[in-house]
Amino acid sequence: MVEDPDAGLVEATGRGDAEAASRLVARHLPRMTALARRMLGDSAEAEDVAQDVFLKVWTQAARWKPGAAKFETWLHRVAINACYDRLRKKRGVGLDEIEERADTAPDPEQTLGQNQTALAVDAALQTLPARQRAAITLCHYQGLTNIEAASTLEISVEALESLLSRGRRALKEKLRHLAGAGASATRTAQA
């Protein structure tokens, strides 16, 4: 049997306890939003996914069977599936069908202060296949163990490790220019 710190809150939520549901949301919303943002590369889409995940928690909590897996593992699975659904829908949409959104980017002065390396990593992450992106996001950004991430993705630990390895190699290749730029900047500064 798996020890689950959320079991009592999930059980209370299943009985319709709004306070327990609020506590689950407060505890897990930031991580689910971060997961979806990394998977989708879009903050607005990520917020929609997080909202869908917690709507599902509210409607499905009464059916939760404690002990099979941790609630947080199930929550990650629901979020990953919602992201996969949105990624599949995005692939089938033409440019003319995409709605225009207001530019929410910070003004240029704020942009200057942003970490360019983090932006490059996020951009490179978006180019990975969805399953590699999910494995890297769960293990490196969400802090799940390989066993937890494999359970979330419903694959073996060996398959997860293969996804991680391929994803890391692809990221390393895509980000190779950053290592070269840092080394040349260092040489220039020393000269």
VENPEUR-V189422 format. One record per helix or strand of 3 or more residues. SS is the DSSP state (alpha for helix, beta for strand). FROM is the first residue (numbers start at 0). LEN is the number of residues. If there is no record, write none. Layout:
SS;FROM;LEN + SS;FROM;LEN
//
This chain:
alpha;6;8 + alpha;17;23 + alpha;42;21 + alpha;70;21 + alpha;94;3 + alpha;107;5 + alpha;115;12 + alpha;129;12 + alpha;145;8 + alpha;156;18 + alpha;175;15
//
